[in-house]
């Protein structure tokens, strides 16, 4: 009998190049040369290798949901014909009882009607990267000439939204936003909801570690609580902010609520990265650490899923995610945050045995979230049962 995997997520890099130059980008601007040394994009041979890998994975495991996240660089720098071939190949791997989910993360600049037709044909959920208002976004999300990207990104987002309204896309586009600690969380939330008309988005903590310049922990906490207060004030269940939903669910005791890389490991859920060169590695954000944990695990042409999941790097990654840093052992929030994102715990001296650099922000956010739950009528005993269990 095949071993059951509830959810398998593979971040597949379609392109190792980008048409913009975000100053905080962990792929290109945090000291890693991996993408520079890789092929510019996934090749036809690479597509074949990946398709065969997925077929072998289904033979080896009973996979409930297989989620393929198309990433980069900028994934829309891949030729459209090759993207269609990739999707055709992936659709051929579907098995009875298993769900295939395709998603794509883009800066939106290259979105056109031909791409929208491809997203519709292959049922691809698209999310756009934008960091807030024009002033906030254009501070760090710049093009290769140092110009802001907000207007071009919003134009792409509007095209996707119009396609959804017209019935040409099955899903409304989402938004991913890296938190700027100098920005106002409430203003950013309102901009997404009121000005851009986005109903599903997520706020991402910056990929900073102890080896980066001093981080603004207080600013991150201020941003998160401000945005959370606005979301609670709206009281609109159609607005989904992933970081809020998952952490509130965990505060309510949901053991299976989690976001990979953000919350503690969820049983039966696995994720890893496959580059355009076909090499598998763990959580892609860890490339910026230059730690051995991000060394190549193997190539999809000659590796099985079982070999990847049982590799020393992957087992170490899982162990780190499930092991509480010593500094967190007495913290009341440790069963919810588990020490924080792994990349935010890193230092060259202690590797991952430290609490997140955003510990103060996390505590402040969870405290505010708990207060909201109590104000909405959650019995204090239930909350304490979750925190102390």
C-alpha positions in Angstrom: 0.0 0.0 0.0 1.3 3.4 -0.9 2.0 5.9 1.8 -0.5 8.8 2.0 0.6 12.4 1.4 -2.2 14.8 2.2 -0.7 17.8 0.4 2.4 18.0 -1.7 3.6 21.5 -2.8 6.4 21.9 -5.3 7.7 25.4 -6.1 8.8 25.0 -9.7 11.0 27.8 -11.1 10.0 28.5 -14.7 12.5 31.2 -15.1 15.7 32.0 -13.2 15.7 35.6 -14.5 13.5 38.6 -13.7 12.4 41.7 -15.5 12.5 43.8 -12.4 15.0 44.2 -9.5 13.4 44.3 -6.1 16.1 45.5 -3.6 15.0 42.9 -0.9 14.8 39.9 -3.3 16.3 36.8 -1.7 16.9 35.2 -5.1 19.1 37.9 -6.6 20.0 40.5 -4.0 20.9 38.6 -0.8 24.3 37.1 -1.9 23.2 33.9 -3.7 24.5 33.2 -7.2 22.4 30.0 -7.7 20.0 31.6 -10.2 22.8 33.3 -12.1 24.5 29.9 -12.7 21.3 28.1 -13.7 19.7 28.0 -17.1 17.6 31.1 -17.8 14.4 29.1 -18.0 13.0 25.5 -17.7 13.9 23.7 -21.0 11.9 21.2 -23.0 14.1 18.4 -21.6 13.5 19.8 -18.1 9.7 19.6 -18.7 10.0 16.0 -19.6 12.2 15.2 -16.6 9.7 16.9 -14.3 6.7 15.2 -15.8 8.3 11.8 -15.4 9.2 12.7 -11.8 5.6 13.5 -11.0 4.5 10.2 -12.6 7.0 8.3 -10.4 5.8 10.2 -7.3 2.2 9.1 -7.9 3.4 5.5 -8.4 5.2 5.8 -5.0 2.7 7.7 -2.9 -1.0 8.2 -2.6 -1.1 12.0 -3.0 -4.3 13.8 -2.0 -3.5 17.2 -3.5 -0.5 18.0 -5.7 0.0 21.8 -5.8 2.5 23.1 -8.4 3.5 26.8 -7.8 5.0 28.4 -10.9 7.7 30.8 -9.6 10.8 32.7 -10.8 12.5 35.1 -11.2 9.5 36.1 -13.2 7.7 33.1 -14.5 6.1 35.0 -17.4 9.5 35.3 -18.9 9.0 31.7 -20.1 7.8 31.5 -23.7 4.0 31.0 -23.9 4.3 27.9 -26.1 6.6 26.2 -23.6 4.3 27.1 -20.7 1.4 25.5 -22.6 3.6 22.4 -23.2 4.4 22.2 -19.5 0.8 22.5 -18.5 -0.2 19.8 -21.0 2.4 17.5 -19.6 1.3 18.1 -16.0 -2.4 17.5 -16.9 -1.3 14.1 -18.2 0.0 13.1 -14.7 -3.4 13.4 -13.0 -4.6 10.3 -11.1 -8.0 9.3 -9.8 -8.5 10.4 -6.3 -5.7 13.1 -6.5 -6.3 16.8 -7.2 -3.8 18.8 -9.3 -3.7 22.5 -8.5 -1.7 25.0 -10.6 -0.8 28.4 -9.3 1.5 31.2 -10.5 3.1 34.2 -8.8 3.9 37.2 -11.0 4.8 40.8 -10.8 2.0 41.3 -13.3 3.9 43.5 -15.8 3.9 40.9 -18.6 0.3 39.9 -18.3 -1.6 40.2 -21.6 -4.6 38.6 -23.2 -2.6 35.6 -24.5 -1.4 34.8 -21.0 -4.9 35.2 -19.7 -6.1 32.7 -22.3 -3.5 30.2 -21.0 -4.4 30.7 -17.4 -8.1 30.0 -18.3 -7.2 27.0 -20.5 -5.2 25.3 -17.7 -7.1 26.5 -14.7 -4.2 28.4 -13.2 -4.7 30.6 -10.1 -2.7 33.8 -10.4 -1.4 36.0 -7.7 0.3 39.3 -8.1 3.2 40.7 -6.1 2.6 44.3 -4.9 3.7 45.9 -1.7 1.0 48.5 -1.1 0.4 52.0 -2.3 2.5 53.5 -5.1 4.8 55.3 -2.7 5.4 52.1 -0.6 5.7 49.7 -3.6 8.0 51.9 -5.6 10.5 52.3 -2.8 11.8 48.7 -3.2 10.1 47.1 -6.2 12.1 48.8 -9.0 12.8 47.9 -12.6 16.3 47.4 -14.0 16.6 51.2 -14.6 15.6 52.1 -11.0 12.1 53.1 -11.9 9.0 52.2 -9.9 6.9 49.3 -11.0 3.5 50.1 -9.3 1.6 51.4 -12.4 2.6 48.5 -14.6 1.9 46.0 -11.9 -1.5 47.4 -11.2 -2.3 47.5 -15.0 -1.6 43.7 -15.0 -3.7 43.2 -11.9 -6.6 45.1 -13.5 -6.4 42.9 -16.7 -6.7 39.8 -14.6 -9.6 41.2 -12.6 -11.4 42.2 -15.7 -10.9 38.8 -17.2 -12.4 37.2 -14.0 -15.4 39.6 -14.1 -15.9 38.7 -17.8 -15.8 35.0 -17.1 -12.5 34.4 -18.9 -10.7 33.4 -15.6 -12.1 31.0 -13.1 -10.5 32.8 -10.1 -10.1 36.4 -9.0 -6.4 37.2 -8.8 -4.8 37.3 -5.4 -2.0 39.5 -4.0 1.2 38.8 -2.1 2.7 41.7 -0.2 6.0 41.9 1.5 5.6 44.0 4.7 7.4 47.3 4.7 7.9 48.2 8.4 7.8 51.9 7.6 4.4 51.6 6.0 1.0 51.8 7.7 -0.7 48.4 7.9 -4.2 49.9 8.0 -3.5 52.1 5.0 -2.1 49.1 3.0 -5.0 46.9 3.9 -7.5 49.6 2.9 -5.6 50.2 -0.4 -5.9 46.6 -1.4 -9.5 46.3 -0.4 -11.0 49.7 -1.3 -8.7 51.0 -4.1 -7.6 47.8 -5.8 -10.7 45.7 -5.1 -8.7 42.6 -3.9 -10.5 40.1 -1.8 -7.8 37.6 -1.2 -4.2 38.5 -0.2 -1.4 37.7 2.2 1.2 39.8 4.0 4.7 38.3 4.1 7.4 38.9 6.7 10.7 40.1 5.1 13.2 37.3 4.6 15.7 38.8 7.1 18.0 36.8 9.4 20.3 37.8 12.3 23.1 38.3 9.7 21.2 41.1 7.9 21.2 44.7 8.9 19.2 45.6 12.0 15.6 44.8 11.4 12.6 46.9 12.4 10.8 44.5 14.6 8.6 47.2 16.1 7.6 48.4 12.6 6.5 45.0 11.5 4.4 44.5 14.6 2.8 47.9 14.2 2.0 47.1 10.5 0.4 43.7 11.4 -1.7 44.9 14.2 -2.9 47.9 12.2 -3.9 45.7 9.2 -5.5 43.1 11.5 -7.6 45.8 13.2 -9.0 47.0 9.9 -9.8 43.4 8.8 -11.6 42.7 12.0 -13.4 46.0 11.7 -14.6 45.1 8.2 -16.1 41.8 9.5 -16.4 40.7 5.9 -16.0 36.9 5.4 -15.4 37.4 1.7 -12.1 39.1 2.4 -9.4 36.5 3.1 -6.0 37.5 4.5 -4.1 34.3 4.7 -1.8 35.2 7.6 -4.8 36.3 9.7 -6.9 33.3 8.9 -4.2 30.7 9.6 -3.0 32.3 12.9 -6.5 32.8 14.2 -7.3 29.2 13.3 -4.3 28.0 15.3 -5.4 30.2 18.3 -8.7 28.4 18.1 -6.9 25.1 18.2 -6.9 23.9 14.6 -3.9 21.7 14.4 -4.1 21.4 10.6 -4.1 25.1 9.9 -0.8 26.3 8.6 1.1 28.0 5.8 4.4 26.4 4.8 7.3 28.4 6.0 5.1 30.5 8.3 3.5 28.2 10.8 4.5 24.9 12.4 4.6 21.8 10.3 1.3 20.2 9.4 1.2 16.5 9.4 1.0 14.9 5.9 2.1 18.1 4.2 5.4 18.5 2.4 7.0 21.2 0.2 10.2 21.7 -1.6 11.7 23.7 -4.5 12.7 22.6 -8.0 14.9 25.0 -10.0 14.9 25.5 -13.7 18.0 23.3 -13.7 15.9 20.4 -12.3 17.6 20.4 -9.0 15.5 19.9 -5.9 16.2 21.9 -2.7 14.3 22.8 0.5 12.4 26.0 1.2 13.6 28.5 -1.5 14.0 31.4 0.9 16.8 29.6 2.6 19.1 30.2 -0.4 20.0 33.6 1.1 21.5 31.9 4.2 24.3 30.1 2.2 23.8 27.3 4.7 24.4 23.7 3.7 20.7 23.0 4.3 20.1 24.5 0.9 22.6 22.3 -0.9 21.2 20.3 -3.8 19.2 17.3 -2.8 19.1 15.7 -6.2 18.0 16.1 -9.8 14.4 15.2 -10.7 15.6 13.2 -13.7 17.2 10.5 -11.4 15.6 11.1 -8.0 12.4 9.8 -6.6 10.0 11.7 -4.3 10.9 9.3 -1.5 14.6 10.0 -1.9 14.0 13.7 -1.7 11.8 13.4 1.4 14.2 11.1 3.1 17.3 13.1 2.2 19.5 14.5 5.0 18.7 18.1 4.0 14.9 17.6 3.9 14.9 15.7 7.2 17.0 18.4 8.8 14.6 21.0 7.4 11.6 19.2 8.9 13.4 18.7 12.2 14.2 22.4 12.5 10.6 23.4 11.8 9.4 21.0 14.5 12.0 21.9 17.1 11.4 24.8 19.4 14.4 27.1 19.9 15.6 27.2 23.5 14.7 30.9 23.8 11.1 30.1 23.0 10.4 27.3 25.5 8.8 29.5 28.1 6.8 31.7 25.7 3.1 31.5 25.9 2.8 31.8 22.1 5.2 29.0 21.1 2.5 26.5 20.2 1.2 28.9 17.6 4.4 30.4 16.0 6.9 27.5 16.8 9.7 30.0 16.9 8.8 31.7 13.7 9.8 31.3 10.1 13.0 29.3 9.7 14.8 31.9 7.6 14.1 34.5 10.2 15.7 32.3 12.9 19.1 32.0 11.1 22.5 33.1 12.1 25.8 31.8 10.9 26.9 31.2 14.5 23.9 29.3 15.8 22.3 28.4 12.5 18.5 28.0 13.2 18.6 27.6 17.0 17.3 31.1 17.6 13.9 32.7 17.9 12.7 34.7 15.0 14.2 38.2 14.4 10.5 39.3 14.4 9.7 37.8 17.8 8.4 41.1 19.2 6.2 41.6 16.1 4.9 38.1 16.3 4.0 38.4 20.0 2.4 41.7 19.5 0.3 40.4 16.6 -0.8 37.2 18.4 -1.7 39.2 21.5 -3.9 41.5 19.4 -5.4 38.6 17.6 -6.2 36.9 20.9 -7.8 40.1 22.2 -10.1 40.3 19.2 -11.1 36.6 19.6 -12.0 37.3 23.3 -13.9 40.4 22.4 -15.9 38.4 19.9 -17.0 36.0 22.7 -14.4 33.3 22.7 -14.2 31.8 26.2 -10.8 32.6 27.8 -10.6 28.9 28.9 -10.7 27.7 25.3 -7.9 30.1 24.3 -5.8 29.1 27.3 -6.4 25.4 26.5 -4.9 25.9 23.0 -1.9 27.9 24.3 -1.2 25.4 27.1 -1.9 22.1 25.4 
